[in-house]
Amino acid sequence: MMNSDTVNQFQSQIESTIAGPARAYASLVLDHFEQLTNLQLETVKGYTETGLKQTRAALDVKGPSDVQAYVESQQKVAKELGERVKNDVEKVTALNQTFAQNVQKVTQDSAQSVSKATQEGARKATQAAAKTQ
């Protein structure tokens, strides 16, 4: 039967090499998903508001001067939408880059923990082997 120290050491190694990094990664994924969802909701709201505003403007067209004003306003709207799309793409790109950097850090930290645990295990195995000789 394993003694308490061995069980505690095993639990500590599992925590530092598997469970801890898995929780950290899951937390990063959840945070990223939440941020991306919020960004998408904001984006959809903005595009919906623009679409509704433009539909109302089209319904207000009653004569030739209204048509001219509406057409001129559409050029401005198209430019604004182009800028909005560009900004939205930049926001998503920034979110994804931050997520990738955070995942890379978790991966590096996990690799260091595994390396440390492996070295510690090898050291203890060497000590145990030396005691039995």
KEDRENMAR-254117 format. One record per residue: residue number from 1; z, y, x of N, C-alpha, C in turn. Coordinates in pm, 1 decimal, padded with zeros to 6 digits. Example, Ala and Ser with C-alpha at 12.3 -4.5 7.8 and 13.67 -1.06 7.14 Angstrom:
2
+-----+----------+----------+----------+----------+----------+----------+----------+----------+----------+
!  nr !     n.zz !     n.yy !     n.xx !    ca.zz !    ca.yy !    ca.xx !     c.zz !     c.yy !     c.xx !
+-----+----------+----------+----------+----------+----------+----------+----------+----------+----------+
!   1 !  00780.0 ! -00569.0 !  01319.0 !  00780.0 ! -00450.0 !  01230.0 !  00780.0 ! -00330.0 !  01320.0 !
!   2 !  00708.0 ! -00225.0 !  01285.0 !  00714.0 ! -00106.0 !  01367.0 !  00787.0 !  00003.0 !  01290.0 !
+-----+----------+----------+----------+----------+----------+----------+----------+----------+----------+
***
This chain:
133
+-----+----------+----------+----------+----------+----------+----------+----------+----------+----------+
!  nr !     n.zz !     n.yy !     n.xx !    ca.zz !    ca.yy !    ca.xx !     c.zz !     c.yy !     c.xx !
+-----+----------+----------+----------+----------+----------+----------+----------+----------+----------+
!   1 !  00000.0 ! -00118.0 !  00084.2 !  00000.0 !  00000.0 !  00000.0 !  00000.0 !  00124.9 !  00089.1 !
!   2 ! -00072.6 !  00227.4 !  00044.8 ! -00082.0 !  00350.4 !  00123.2 !  00046.6 !  00430.3 !  00110.6 !
!   3 !  00084.4 !  00492.5 !  00221.2 !  00203.1 !  00576.9 !  00213.4 !  00165.1 !  00714.4 !  00157.9 !
!   4 !  00265.7 !  00791.2 !  00126.0 !  00246.8 !  00921.1 !  00061.5 !  00165.5 !  01017.2 !  00148.3 !
!   5 !  00189.7 !  01015.7 !  00278.8 !  00115.4 !  01105.0 !  00368.7 ! -00033.5 !  01072.1 !  00368.6 !
!   6 ! -00065.1 !  00944.2 !  00367.1 ! -00205.2 !  00902.2 !  00366.9 ! -00273.8 !  00945.8 !  00237.9 !
!   7 ! -00205.8 !  00927.8 !  00125.7 ! -00261.3 !  00968.7 ! -00003.7 ! -00281.1 !  01120.2 ! -00006.8 !
!   8 ! -00182.0 !  01194.2 !  00039.8 ! -00193.3 !  01340.4 !  00042.1 ! -00307.1 !  01385.7 !  00132.5 !
!   9 ! -00320.1 !  01320.1 !  00246.3 ! -00428.2 !  01354.4 !  00338.9 ! -00563.7 !  01325.2 !  00274.1 !
!  10 ! -00573.5 !  01210.7 !  00208.9 ! -00698.3 !  01173.6 !  00141.9 ! -00732.3 !  01274.8 !  00032.5 !
!  11 ! -00632.5 !  01311.5 ! -00048.7 ! -00655.2 !  01410.1 ! -00155.0 ! -00697.2 !  01544.7 ! -00096.8 !
!  12 ! -00635.3 !  01582.8 !  00012.2 ! -00668.8 !  01708.9 !  00077.7 ! -00812.4 !  01707.2 !  00129.4 !
!  13 ! -00852.0 !  01594.6 !  00188.0 ! -00989.2 !  01583.6 !  00238.6 ! -01090.3 !  01586.6 !  00124.2 !
!  14 ! -01061.0 !  01517.7 !  00016.1 ! -01150.7 !  01518.3 ! -00100.0 ! -01161.9 !  01660.0 ! -00155.7 !
!  15 ! -01048.9 !  01728.5 ! -00164.0 ! -01048.4 !  01865.8 ! -00215.6 ! -01132.1 !  01957.7 ! -00127.4 !
!  16 ! -01113.6 !  01948.6 !  00003.6 ! -01182.6 !  02041.7 !  00093.4 ! -01329.3 !  02006.3 !  00115.3 !
!  17 ! -01365.5 !  01879.7 !  00100.6 ! -01503.6 !  01841.1 !  00129.9 ! -01590.3 !  01820.1 !  00006.6 !
!  18 ! -01529.3 !  01787.3 ! -00107.1 ! -01610.1 !  01756.6 ! -00225.4 ! -01571.3 !  01842.9 ! -00345.3 !
!  19 ! -01448.1 !  01830.1 ! -00390.2 ! -01407.0 !  01895.2 ! -00515.1 ! -01409.4 !  02047.6 ! -00504.9 !
!  20 ! -01353.8 !  02101.2 ! -00398.0 ! -01351.3 !  02247.3 ! -00381.6 ! -01490.7 !  02307.7 ! -00377.3 !
!  21 ! -01578.8 !  02256.4 ! -00290.2 ! -01715.1 !  02310.2 ! -00287.7 ! -01790.0 !  02290.2 ! -00420.2 !
!  22 ! -01765.6 !  02178.1 ! -00487.0 ! -01832.2 !  02154.7 ! -00615.8 ! -01787.0 !  02257.7 ! -00719.0 !
!  23 ! -01657.6 !  02287.9 ! -00721.1 ! -01606.9 !  02390.2 ! -00813.7 ! -01662.9 !  02527.8 ! -00778.4 !
!  24 ! -01667.4 !  02557.9 ! -00649.6 ! -01720.5 !  02687.9 ! -00606.0 ! -01867.0 !  02701.5 ! -00647.0 !
!  25 ! -01943.9 !  02595.3 ! -00626.9 ! -02085.5 !  02598.2 ! -00665.0 ! -02100.4 !  02612.5 ! -00816.5 !
!  26 ! -02023.1 !  02536.5 ! -00891.7 ! -02029.9 !  02544.1 ! -01038.4 ! -01993.8 !  02684.5 ! -01086.2 !
!  27 ! -01895.6 !  02744.7 ! -01023.3 ! -01856.4 !  02880.9 ! -01059.1 ! -01968.9 !  02979.9 ! -01029.5 !
!  28 ! -02034.1 !  02962.9 ! -00915.1 ! -02147.3 !  03049.6 ! -00880.7 ! -02260.6 !  03034.9 ! -00981.8 !
!  29 ! -02290.6 !  02911.8 ! -01018.6 ! -02397.9 !  02886.8 ! -01115.2 ! -02363.6 !  02951.4 ! -01249.2 !
!  30 ! -02240.6 !  02933.9 ! -01292.8 ! -02198.6 !  02991.2 ! -01420.8 ! -02204.6 !  03144.0 ! -01417.5 !
!  31 ! -02155.0 !  03204.1 ! -01310.0 ! -02160.9 !  03350.1 ! -01296.8 ! -02305.7 !  03399.2 ! -01296.3 !
!  32 ! -02390.7 !  03329.5 ! -01222.5 ! -02532.0 !  03368.0 ! -01215.1 ! -02597.2 !  03356.9 ! -01352.8 !
!  33 ! -02569.0 !  03249.0 ! -01421.9 ! -02624.7 !  03228.7 ! -01555.7 ! -02579.7 !  03340.7 ! -01649.7 !
!  34 ! -02452.6 !  03377.4 ! -01641.5 ! -02400.1 !  03484.4 ! -01726.6 ! -02468.5 !  03617.5 ! -01695.0 !
!  35 ! -02480.9 !  03648.9 ! -01566.7 ! -02545.0 !  03774.6 ! -01527.2 ! -02691.4 !  03777.5 ! -01569.8 !
!  36 ! -02759.7 !  03666.3 ! -01551.5 ! -02900.4 !  03658.2 ! -01589.2 ! -02916.6 !  03669.6 ! -01740.8 !
!  37 ! -02828.8 !  03605.7 ! -01814.9 ! -02833.6 !  03614.1 ! -01961.2 ! -02809.8 !  03757.1 ! -02007.8 !
!  38 ! -02710.2 !  03824.1 ! -01950.1 ! -02683.0 !  03963.3 ! -01987.2 ! -02802.4 !  04053.2 ! -01955.7 !
!  39 ! -02863.7 !  04030.5 ! -01841.2 ! -02981.5 !  04108.7 ! -01804.5 ! -03095.7 !  04084.0 ! -01903.2 !
!  40 ! -03115.2 !  03959.0 ! -01940.3 ! -03221.1 !  03926.9 ! -02036.0 ! -03193.9 !  03990.7 ! -02172.0 !
!  41 ! -03068.9 !  03988.9 ! -02214.4 ! -03034.9 !  04051.6 ! -02342.8 ! -03061.6 !  04202.3 ! -02339.6 !
!  42 ! -03022.6 !  04266.6 ! -02230.0 ! -03049.5 !  04410.0 ! -02214.9 ! -03199.6 !  04437.1 ! -02216.1 !
!  43 ! -03273.5 !  04352.8 ! -02147.1 ! -03418.1 !  04369.5 ! -02138.1 ! -03483.3 !  04352.9 ! -02274.6 !
!  44 ! -03446.4 !  04248.4 ! -02344.9 ! -03503.0 !  04225.0 ! -02478.1 ! -03469.6 !  04341.2 ! -02571.1 !
!  45 ! -03347.3 !  04389.2 ! -02563.9 ! -03308.1 !  04502.0 ! -02648.4 ! -03394.4 !  04625.0 ! -02617.9 !
!  46 ! -03413.3 !  04653.0 ! -02490.7 ! -03494.1 !  04768.8 ! -02451.8 ! -03638.2 !  04757.8 ! -02498.9 !
!  47 ! -03699.1 !  04641.3 ! -02479.5 ! -03837.7 !  04623.1 ! -02522.6 ! -03849.2 !  04625.1 ! -02674.8 !
!  48 ! -03750.3 !  04570.1 ! -02742.2 ! -03751.1 !  04571.3 ! -02888.7 ! -03741.1 !  04713.8 ! -02941.2 !
!  49 ! -03651.6 !  04791.8 ! -02883.0 ! -03637.5 !  04931.4 ! -02925.5 ! -03767.2 !  05009.0 ! -02903.4 !
!  50 ! -03830.9 !  04985.8 ! -02790.4 ! -03957.9 !  05053.0 ! -02762.6 ! -04063.9 !  05010.9 ! -02864.0 !
!  51 ! -04071.4 !  04882.1 ! -02890.9 ! -04169.4 !  04832.8 ! -02987.9 ! -04147.3 !  04890.1 ! -03126.6 !
!  52 ! -04022.8 !  04894.3 ! -03169.6 ! -03992.2 !  04950.3 ! -03301.8 ! -04024.7 !  05099.5 ! -03307.2 !
!  53 ! -03990.7 !  05170.0 ! -03201.4 ! -04019.1 !  05314.0 ! -03195.7 ! -04170.0 !  05339.0 ! -03203.7 !
!  54 ! -04246.6 !  05257.6 ! -03131.2 ! -04391.9 !  05275.6 ! -03132.4 ! -04452.6 !  05236.9 ! -03267.3 !
!  55 ! -04396.9 !  05137.5 ! -03331.3 ! -04444.9 !  05098.7 ! -03463.8 ! -04418.1 !  05210.3 ! -03564.1 !
!  56 ! -04300.1 !  05269.9 ! -03555.8 ! -04268.4 !  05382.1 ! -03645.4 ! -04362.1 !  05500.3 ! -03618.9 !
!  57 ! -04389.5 !  05525.1 ! -03492.0 ! -04480.6 !  05635.0 ! -03457.4 ! -04620.1 !  05608.0 ! -03513.7 !
!  58 ! -04664.3 !  05483.8 ! -03508.6 ! -04796.2 !  05449.5 ! -03563.3 ! -04798.5 !  05468.5 ! -03714.7 !
!  59 ! -04687.6 !  05437.5 ! -03779.1 ! -04681.2 !  05454.6 ! -03924.8 ! -04681.2 !  05601.6 ! -03965.7 !
!  60 ! -04642.4 !  05688.9 ! -03873.6 ! -04640.1 !  05832.6 ! -03902.3 ! -04776.6 !  05898.7 ! -03885.3 !
!  61 ! -04875.5 !  05824.6 ! -03836.6 ! -05009.4 !  05880.9 ! -03817.7 ! -05072.9 !  05901.5 ! -03954.9 !
!  62 ! -05107.2 !  06029.8 ! -03982.7 ! -05164.0 !  06061.4 ! -04114.2 ! -05296.9 !  06136.2 ! -04104.5 !
!  63 ! -05323.7 !  06193.0 ! -03990.7 ! -05447.5 !  06269.4 ! -03977.2 ! -05498.4 !  06266.4 ! -03835.1 !
!  64 ! -05613.0 !  06332.3 ! -03811.2 ! -05674.9 !  06331.6 ! -03678.3 ! -05583.5 !  06385.7 ! -03568.1 !
!  65 ! -05509.4 !  06489.6 ! -03596.3 ! -05421.1 !  06543.7 ! -03491.8 ! -05307.6 !  06445.5 ! -03460.8 !
!  66 ! -05263.2 !  06372.1 ! -03563.2 ! -05160.2 !  06269.9 ! -03542.0 ! -05214.0 !  06155.8 ! -03455.1 !
!  67 ! -05341.5 !  06120.0 ! -03478.9 ! -05403.2 !  06013.3 ! -03399.3 ! -05408.2 !  06055.4 ! -03253.1 !
!  68 ! -05451.4 !  06178.9 ! -03229.2 ! -05460.9 !  06227.7 ! -03091.7 ! -05322.7 !  06228.0 ! -03025.1 !
!  69 ! -05222.3 !  06276.3 ! -03095.2 ! -05086.8 !  06280.3 ! -03039.8 ! -05035.0 !  06138.6 ! -03013.8 !
!  70 ! -05065.0 !  06047.7 ! -03105.2 ! -05019.8 !  05909.2 ! -03089.1 ! -05085.1 !  05844.7 ! -02966.7 !
!  71 ! -05215.5 !  05863.1 ! -02952.9 ! -05287.9 !  05804.5 ! -02839.4 ! -05234.9 !  05861.9 ! -02707.9 !
!  72 ! -05212.0 !  05991.6 ! -02705.0 ! -05158.2 !  06053.3 ! -02583.3 ! -05018.7 !  05999.6 ! -02551.3 !
!  73 ! -04939.2 !  05978.2 ! -02653.7 ! -04804.0 !  05926.4 ! -02630.0 ! -04807.8 !  05781.9 ! -02579.8 !
!  74 ! -04912.3 !  05707.6 ! -02616.0 ! -04923.0 !  05568.2 ! -02572.5 ! -04943.0 !  05557.1 ! -02422.1 !
!  75 ! -05009.8 !  05655.0 ! -02364.3 ! -05026.1 !  05654.8 ! -02218.4 ! -04890.0 !  05668.8 ! -02150.7 !
!  76 ! -04808.0 !  05756.5 ! -02205.0 ! -04673.6 !  05775.2 ! -02150.6 ! -04590.4 !  05647.9 ! -02169.1 !
!  77 ! -04601.2 !  05587.7 ! -02286.4 ! -04526.6 !  05464.8 ! -02315.1 ! -04570.9 !  05352.8 ! -02220.7 !
!  78 ! -04700.9 !  05341.4 ! -02198.6 ! -04751.6 !  05237.5 ! -02108.3 ! -04696.8 !  05257.7 ! -01967.3 !
!  79 ! -04691.6 !  05381.7 ! -01922.2 ! -04637.2 !  05410.7 ! -01789.2 ! -04488.4 !  05374.9 ! -01784.0 !
!  80 ! -04414.1 !  05412.6 ! -01887.6 ! -04270.7 !  05381.6 ! -01892.6 ! -04246.4 !  05230.8 ! -01895.7 !
!  81 ! -04328.9 !  05159.2 ! -01972.0 ! -04314.3 !  05013.5 ! -01977.6 ! -04344.2 !  04950.2 ! -01842.0 !
!  82 ! -04444.3 !  05001.6 ! -01774.1 ! -04475.5 !  04951.4 ! -01639.9 ! -04357.7 !  04969.4 ! -01545.7 !
!  83 ! -04294.6 !  05085.2 ! -01551.7 ! -04176.2 !  05111.6 ! -01468.9 ! -04060.5 !  05020.4 ! -01508.7 !
!  84 ! -04044.4 !  05001.2 ! -01638.3 ! -03935.4 !  04915.6 ! -01687.0 ! -03954.5 !  04772.3 ! -01638.8 !
!  85 ! -04077.1 !  04722.8 ! -01648.5 ! -04105.2 !  04586.1 ! -01601.7 ! -04074.9 !  04575.2 ! -01452.3 !
!  86 ! -04119.4 !  04674.3 ! -01376.4 ! -04094.0 !  04674.1 ! -01231.7 ! -03943.3 !  04671.3 ! -01203.9 !
!  87 ! -03867.9 !  04755.1 ! -01273.2 ! -03722.7 !  04759.3 ! -01253.8 ! -03656.5 !  04627.9 ! -01294.9 !
!  88 ! -03703.6 !  04569.7 ! -01404.1 ! -03646.6 !  04442.6 ! -01449.8 ! -03672.2 !  04331.4 ! -01348.2 !
!  89 ! -03791.3 !  04329.1 ! -01292.4 ! -03823.5 !  04228.3 ! -01190.5 ! -03735.1 !  04248.3 ! -01067.2 !
!  90 ! -03714.0 !  04373.1 ! -01029.2 ! -03628.2 !  04401.9 ! -00913.5 ! -03484.4 !  04356.7 ! -00939.0 !
!  91 ! -03436.1 !  04377.4 ! -01061.4 ! -03299.8 !  04334.7 ! -01095.0 ! -03286.0 !  04182.9 ! -01088.0 !
!  92 ! -03383.6 !  04112.1 ! -01142.7 ! -03378.9 !  03965.3 ! -01139.6 ! -03387.6 !  03916.2 ! -00995.4 !
!  93 ! -03473.9 !  03978.0 ! -00917.8 ! -03487.8 !  03939.7 ! -00777.0 ! -03356.2 !  03960.7 ! -00702.5 !
!  94 ! -03291.5 !  04073.6 ! -00726.3 ! -03163.4 !  04101.8 ! -00660.2 ! -03057.1 !  04000.2 ! -00702.2 !
!  95 ! -03053.3 !  03968.0 ! -00831.4 ! -02957.6 !  03866.7 ! -00878.5 ! -02981.8 !  03732.7 ! -00809.6 !
!  96 ! -03107.2 !  03692.9 ! -00803.2 ! -03140.3 !  03564.0 ! -00742.2 ! -03110.2 !  03562.9 ! -00592.4 !
!  97 ! -03134.6 !  03674.1 ! -00525.3 ! -03104.6 !  03680.7 ! -00382.0 ! -02954.1 !  03670.6 ! -00357.7 !
!  98 ! -02876.7 !  03740.0 ! -00438.5 ! -02731.1 !  03733.4 ! -00425.3 ! -02681.7 !  03591.7 ! -00451.0 !
!  99 ! -02736.5 !  03529.0 ! -00553.6 ! -02699.0 !  03390.9 ! -00585.2 ! -02732.0 !  03298.9 ! -00467.6 !
! 100 ! -02850.7 !  03312.6 ! -00412.8 ! -02891.9 !  03227.3 ! -00300.6 ! -02800.3 !  03248.2 ! -00179.5 !
! 101 ! -02763.9 !  03372.1 ! -00152.7 ! -02673.7 !  03400.3 ! -00040.3 ! -02536.5 !  03337.7 ! -00063.6 !
! 102 ! -02487.4 !  03348.1 ! -00185.7 ! -02356.1 !  03290.8 ! -00217.4 ! -02358.2 !  03138.2 ! -00208.6 !
! 103 ! -02465.3 !  03077.6 ! -00256.1 ! -02477.6 !  02931.5 ! -00247.1 ! -02485.3 !  02889.0 ! -00100.9 !
! 104 ! -02558.3 !  02965.2 ! -00021.5 ! -02568.6 !  02933.2 !  00121.2 ! -02430.9 !  02939.5 !  00187.5 !
! 105 ! -02351.0 !  03038.6 !  00150.6 ! -02216.4 !  03050.1 !  00208.0 ! -02130.0 !  02930.8 !  00167.5 !
! 106 ! -02135.9 !  02891.7 !  00040.3 ! -02058.6 !  02775.2 ! -00005.2 ! -02103.3 !  02650.8 !  00070.8 !
! 107 ! -02232.6 !  02637.6 !  00090.6 ! -02285.9 !  02521.8 !  00162.9 ! -02237.7 !  02521.2 !  00307.7 !
! 108 ! -02241.9 !  02636.2 !  00371.6 ! -02195.0 !  02645.1 !  00510.3 ! -02045.9 !  02615.6 !  00520.0 !
! 109 ! -01969.0 !  02672.8 !  00428.5 ! -01824.6 !  02647.9 !  00428.6 ! -01795.3 !  02499.6 !  00406.2 !
! 110 ! -01870.7 !  02439.2 !  00315.4 ! -01852.6 !  02296.8 !  00286.9 ! -01887.3 !  02212.5 !  00409.4 !
! 111 ! -01995.5 !  02246.8 !  00475.6 ! -02035.6 !  02172.0 !  00595.9 ! -01928.6 !  02183.4 !  00704.0 !
! 112 ! -01869.6 !  02301.1 !  00716.9 ! -01762.3 !  02318.7 !  00815.2 ! -01640.8 !  02233.7 !  00778.6 !
! 113 ! -01609.1 !  02228.7 !  00650.1 ! -01495.6 !  02146.9 !  00605.4 ! -01520.4 !  01999.3 !  00632.3 !
! 114 ! -01641.7 !  01954.1 !  00605.1 ! -01675.8 !  01813.3 !  00629.8 ! -01667.6 !  01783.5 !  00779.2 !
! 115 ! -01720.1 !  01874.4 !  00859.3 ! -01716.4 !  01855.0 !  01004.2 ! -01572.2 !  01848.9 !  01054.2 !
! 116 ! -01490.6 !  01939.3 !  01004.3 ! -01350.0 !  01941.9 !  01045.0 ! -01278.9 !  01813.5 !  01001.7 !
! 117 ! -01304.5 !  01770.1 !  00878.1 ! -01241.0 !  01647.5 !  00828.1 ! -01287.9 !  01526.0 !  00907.8 !
! 118 ! -01414.7 !  01524.7 !  00943.5 ! -01468.5 !  01413.5 !  01022.1 ! -01404.6 !  01409.7 !  01160.7 !
! 119 ! -01393.1 !  01525.8 !  01221.9 ! -01330.1 !  01532.4 !  01354.0 ! -01183.8 !  01489.7 !  01346.8 !
! 120 ! -01114.9 !  01534.1 !  01243.2 ! -00973.9 !  01497.3 !  01226.3 ! -00960.6 !  01346.8 !  01203.7 !
! 121 ! -01050.3 !  01292.0 !  01121.6 ! -01047.9 !  01147.8 !  01096.8 ! -01075.1 !  01068.1 !  01223.4 !
! 122 ! -01170.0 !  01114.3 !  01302.2 ! -01201.9 !  01045.8 !  01428.2 ! -01084.4 !  01054.4 !  01525.2 !
! 123 ! -01019.5 !  01169.6 !  01528.7 ! -00903.9 !  01187.1 !  01616.7 ! -00791.9 !  01091.3 !  01576.9 !
! 124 ! -00765.1 !  01083.2 !  01446.9 ! -00657.8 !  00994.9 !  01399.9 ! -00692.9 !  00848.0 !  01421.1 !
! 125 ! -00820.2 !  00814.5 !  01402.1 ! -00862.5 !  00675.9 !  01424.6 ! -00846.9 !  00639.0 !  01572.1 !
! 126 ! -00879.6 !  00733.1 !  01658.7 ! -00864.2 !  00709.7 !  01802.8 ! -00717.5 !  00691.8 !  01838.3 !
! 127 ! -00632.4 !  00775.0 !  01778.9 ! -00488.5 !  00762.8 !  01804.1 ! -00435.3 !  00629.6 !  01752.9 !
! 128 ! -00479.1 !  00590.2 !  01634.1 ! -00432.9 !  00463.2 !  01576.7 ! -00479.9 !  00345.8 !  01661.6 !
! 129 ! -00602.6 !  00354.0 !  01710.5 ! -00655.5 !  00246.5 !  01794.8 ! -00578.4 !  00238.7 !  01926.1 !
! 130 ! -00541.4 !  00354.0 !  01978.8 ! -00466.7 !  00356.5 !  02104.6 ! -00327.1 !  00295.7 !  02086.2 !
! 131 ! -00268.4 !  00316.2 !  01968.8 ! -00134.9 !  00262.1 !  01942.2 ! -00137.1 !  00110.0 !  01928.8 !
! 132 ! -00247.0 !  00056.1 !  01879.4 ! -00254.2 ! -00088.8 !  01858.0 ! -00287.7 ! -00163.8 !  01985.2 !
! 133 ! -00328.9 ! -00095.0 !  02086.6 ! -00365.7 ! -00163.8 !  02211.7 ! -00247.7 ! -00183.8 !  02301.2 !
+-----+----------+----------+----------+----------+----------+----------+----------+----------+----------+
***
